Every structure is written in structure tokens, then in C-alpha cells.
Amino acid sequence: MLASLVFLTPAAGVVALAVLVPVLAFVVAERRVERVRNVLLLEAPRGGVDVVVVAALAAAVLVLALAAAQPALADKSTQRMRTDAQVLFVVDTSASMAASSGATGRTRLQRATAAAARLRAAIPDVPSGVATLTDRVLPNLLPAPDPAAFDATLDQAIAINEPPPRELNPRATSFGALAAVPDAGYFEPFAKHRAVVLLTDGESTYFDPHFVGRAFAAKPRTDLLAVRFWRGNEAIYAPSGKSDPNYRPDANGKAQLASLAAATGGKAVEEGELGSAASSLRSLLGSGPTRPVGRTQRTHPLAPYVALLALLPLLLVFRRKILRA
């Protein structure tokens, strides 16, 4: 992997360089005047132009022009993906996921999708997909190697009550619907390491955790990691700012997720434990063979550091001004 110097906005640097033209013209004119004085044996006027100061100012402009062009180190690397592992992120989109701590607070769904992006970033070499859950599971993106497609799906395809549950009520989620995932074709046959990451508030209607556990235990085994997004002071707010009187947070969600995790041999954590969740996810998937799927380029901006260099000629200007004072 080799790094090269690139300019992200080269046109900006060219425009900034135009500032140097009058400065350079002034320097050239001053040199000509000096030669004329030497020929005529004239003394230079006291307090004349300090060429060093002018040159230092020109250097500062030059450095800022370089910074405006946004220099950066770019490196290209081959992107590799696991050939034996896939993950499906299942996001609860029932009405209760619209709850938040205030009318302008982040909803459970917003926090869940942000967590999904973070957990996906923790397994960059594992193809990952997105599905939504109410009283059934529907795929939005089958496990794919493209992180950009994953993030776009989270941003554009995830919304409350999508898919619409058969009965519209705040607690329409049924974790029993997860039993259909292992055998529904969401994972490729070659994926021997499979995992479902469930992002939910834990508020489910009655379900049989052992029924889900048996489905996940079928070969090849599907592992489960559940993350709960829930606070006791949350409510569902209308656009007017009024809370929905028909919704009450259900604290039993933690116990329900614990029973689901126990039945599937998985793990359930709270939203404040995403670091632990990421470690658990990597542990569940282990390591395995990979294949190249393309090349990616990363850039490391240098503009802030280049801009700091402009301080050096400016310090020279101030130093000479102090010495001449």
C-alpha cells in the first residue's frame, strides 16, 4: 500500500495564488528603484521598504494558497471480504420505536440506526444486510460487501411501521417472527458463520423464545446479538409536541430479550454497551477466508498542518518589526 500526495481542491489554490501577483510586482519594482539609486549614487530613504518583510508576507500567502488546495496523503488498498460469514441487522420499526425522552429528542429508531452503522463499521470485512421487524421480518438489503449501500439503506429505507404490522398499535413487535430468518434465504448457502443483530426496544407481544431458539440452532447455526434502546421516561410525541396517551413504556423488554438470548445462545446488551456489543459480534464471527472485492482509497488531510506553517513567515515579520522599533 503506497501513499501519494493529492490535492482535493486544486482550483482553490490557483485562485489564492493570484494574491501573490501584486506582491511580486512590488518586489520587482523595489529592486529596480534600488538599482537606479545605486547608479545615481543616491542614498536609500530612511525607513524604506523592508524587502524581507514583503517576501515573508508573500511566503505566508503562498503557504495559505497551498492549504486552500487541500493537500492530502492518499493510499489505496485492496478491500477483502469474508467468504464464510454474513450478518443481518434487523431493526425494530414498530410504533414504540418512535418514543423519545422529549418532543425534540432522538427517537429509539434514530439511535438504533446509528448503532447499526457503528456495529457494521466494527466488522468491515463481513457482508452485511438490513431487514425491518414488526410482526414479521422483511429484507431491505441482503448481506452485501458495500458499506455505502448499507448506510444508504439505513438512511433511506428505515421508517416507523415499515413494514406495516397487521395490527396498528405501539406494541406490534413480535420476536417470534425472527424464527423465519434462518431458513428464509437471507443468507447465502456458503455463509457458515451467520449472525442476526437485533436492534429493538424489547417491547414485544407474547412469543415462544424456545421456538426461535430451535430455528436459530438449525445447521448452519445462526447467532443472535440483541441491543435494547429503551428509557423509562420516554413517550411517543406527535408533531404538535403532545405525547400519545395510549403508550406506556414496558420495562419487561429487558427480561424478554434476556429470555430470547438464552434460548438462542446469544447475547443481549443495552444501548450504552455498544463497545461490548461490537466485541461480541466480532467474537461470534471469528476469522475465516477472504476474497478481494475491489480497491478503496482513503485520504488523510494535510491542510490544517500546512496552514500552521504560515505562522513562520508571519513570526519573522513581527520579529523584524520589533528589532527596528
SVG drawing of the C-alpha trace seen along z (x, -y; Angstrom):
<svg xmlns="http://www.w3.org/2000/svg" viewBox="-55 -61 82 90">
<polyline fill="none" stroke="black" stroke-width="0.4" points="0.0,0.0 1.7,-3.2 0.7,-6.7 0.7,-9.6 0.2,-13.4 -3.1,-14.7 -4.9,-18.0 -8.6,-17.7 -9.5,-21.3 -6.6,-22.4 -8.7,-25.2 -8.9,-26.9 -5.1,-27.0 -4.8,-28.6 -7.2,-31.4 -5.4,-32.1 -2.1,-32.4 -3.5,-35.4 -2.9,-37.4 0.9,-37.0 0.9,-38.9 0.8,-42.4 3.2,-41.4 5.8,-40.1 5.3,-43.1 6.1,-45.4 9.2,-43.4 10.5,-43.7 9.7,-47.4 11.6,-48.0 14.7,-46.2 14.6,-48.4 14.4,-51.5 17.4,-50.3 19.5,-49.8 18.6,-53.3 19.7,-54.8 23.0,-52.9 23.7,-54.3 22.9,-57.8 24.8,-57.4 21.6,-58.3 21.1,-57.2 18.1,-55.0 15.3,-56.8 15.2,-56.2 12.6,-53.7 12.3,-52.3 10.5,-49.2 11.8,-46.1 12.1,-43.5 12.5,-40.7 9.2,-41.6 7.5,-41.8 9.0,-38.4 7.8,-36.9 4.3,-38.1 4.4,-36.7 5.5,-33.3 2.6,-33.4 0.2,-33.9 1.8,-31.1 1.5,-28.7 -2.2,-29.6 -2.8,-29.1 -1.3,-25.6 -3.5,-24.9 -6.6,-26.1 -5.8,-23.5 -6.3,-20.9 -3.2,-18.7 -3.7,-15.1 -2.0,-11.8 -4.0,-9.2 -3.5,-5.5 -5.2,-2.7 -5.8,0.7 -7.4,3.9 -10.8,4.5 -11.3,8.1 -14.5,9.7 -15.2,12.9 -16.4,15.8 -17.8,17.8 -19.6,15.1 -22.7,12.9 -24.6,10.6 -28.2,9.4 -29.1,6.3 -32.8,6.5 -34.2,3.1 -37.5,2.9 -39.7,0.4 -42.9,0.7 -44.6,-2.4 -42.9,-2.2 -39.6,-2.8 -40.8,-6.4 -40.5,-7.1 -38.0,-9.6 -37.2,-11.5 -38.7,-14.7 -40.6,-16.1 -37.2,-17.1 -35.2,-14.2 -33.7,-11.4 -36.1,-8.6 -35.3,-5.0 -35.3,-4.3 -32.8,-7.0 -30.5,-5.7 -30.9,-2.2 -29.9,-3.0 -26.9,-5.0 -25.9,-2.0 -26.3,0.3 -23.9,-1.8 -21.4,-1.8 -21.6,2.0 -21.4,2.5 -18.2,0.5 -16.8,2.8 -16.9,5.7 -15.8,4.1 -14.8,7.4 -18.1,9.1 -21.0,8.8 -23.9,7.2 -27.6,6.7 -30.6,4.8 -34.1,6.0 -37.0,4.5 -39.2,6.1 -42.7,5.5 -44.9,8.7 -42.8,10.0 -39.4,9.6 -38.8,8.0 -35.4,7.6 -34.3,4.2 -30.8,5.2 -29.4,8.7 -25.9,9.2 -23.5,7.3 -19.9,6.2 -20.7,2.5 -20.7,0.3 -22.1,-2.6 -25.1,-0.6 -25.7,0.4 -25.5,-3.2 -27.8,-4.4 -30.4,-1.7 -30.4,-2.8 -30.8,-6.4 -33.5,-6.0 -35.4,-2.8 -35.9,-2.5 -39.1,-4.2 -41.7,-3.6 -44.2,-0.9 -42.3,0.2 -43.4,2.9 -46.9,2.1 -47.9,4.6 -51.2,6.4 -52.5,4.6 -51.5,0.9 -50.6,0.4 -47.5,-0.8 -46.5,2.7 -46.9,4.6 -43.4,6.2 -43.2,10.0 -39.8,11.5 -41.4,14.8 -41.1,13.6 -37.4,14.0 -37.8,17.8 -38.3,17.4 -35.0,15.7 -32.5,18.7 -34.4,20.5 -35.8,17.6 -32.9,17.2 -31.4,14.1 -28.0,15.8 -26.0,17.4 -25.5,21.2 -21.7,20.7 -22.1,18.5 -21.2,20.9 -20.9,18.1 -24.2,16.3 -25.4,13.7 -28.5,11.6 -28.1,8.3 -31.5,7.3 -31.9,3.6 -35.1,3.0 -36.7,1.5 -37.6,5.0 -41.3,4.4 -42.7,7.5 -46.1,9.2 -46.1,12.8 -43.7,15.1 -42.1,18.5 -38.3,18.0 -37.6,21.7 -39.3,21.8 -36.9,19.1 -34.0,20.9 -34.7,24.1 -34.8,22.2 -31.5,20.5 -29.9,23.8 -30.5,25.4 -27.4,26.1 -25.6,23.9 -26.2,22.2 -27.4,18.5 -26.1,16.5 -28.0,13.6 -26.9,10.3 -29.7,8.0 -29.3,4.4 -32.0,2.7 -32.9,-1.0 -35.2,-2.0 -35.6,-4.6 -38.3,-4.7 -39.1,-8.4 -39.8,-8.1 -43.0,-8.8 -44.3,-9.0 -44.8,-12.6 -47.0,-13.9 -45.7,-16.8 -47.6,-19.2 -45.4,-18.1 -48.2,-16.3 -47.4,-12.8 -49.5,-9.8 -51.7,-8.9 -52.1,-5.3 -48.4,-4.5 -46.7,-3.4 -43.0,-2.2 -42.8,1.5 -39.9,2.3 -40.3,6.0 -38.5,5.7 -35.1,6.4 -36.4,9.7 -37.9,10.6 -34.6,10.0 -32.8,11.9 -35.0,15.0 -34.6,14.7 -30.8,14.5 -30.8,17.5 -32.9,19.6 -30.7,18.8 -27.4,19.0 -26.9,15.3 -26.3,12.1 -28.5,9.1 -27.0,5.7 -28.2,2.2 -27.5,-0.7 -24.9,-2.1 -22.8,1.1 -22.1,0.8 -18.4,1.3 -19.1,4.6 -21.6,5.4 -19.0,4.8 -16.5,7.1 -19.2,9.8 -20.1,9.6 -16.5,10.0 -16.1,12.9 -19.3,14.6 -18.0,14.4 -14.4,15.3 -12.0,15.3 -12.1,17.0 -11.1,16.9 -11.5,13.7 -11.5,12.7 -10.7,9.4 -13.8,7.4 -12.2,4.1 -9.9,1.3 -10.7,-1.5 -8.9,-4.9 -8.5,-6.7 -7.3,-10.3 -5.5,-11.9 -5.9,-15.7 -2.8,-17.8 -4.4,-21.3 -4.6,-22.2 -0.9,-21.4 0.1,-23.3 -1.9,-26.3 0.0,-26.4 3.3,-26.8 2.0,-30.2 2.8,-31.3 6.5,-31.0 6.9,-33.9 4.5,-36.0 6.6,-35.5 9.6,-36.7 7.7,-39.9 6.8,-40.6 10.4,-39.9 11.8,-42.4 9.3,-45.0 10.3,-44.7 14.0,-44.9 13.5,-48.0 11.3,-49.7"/>
</svg>
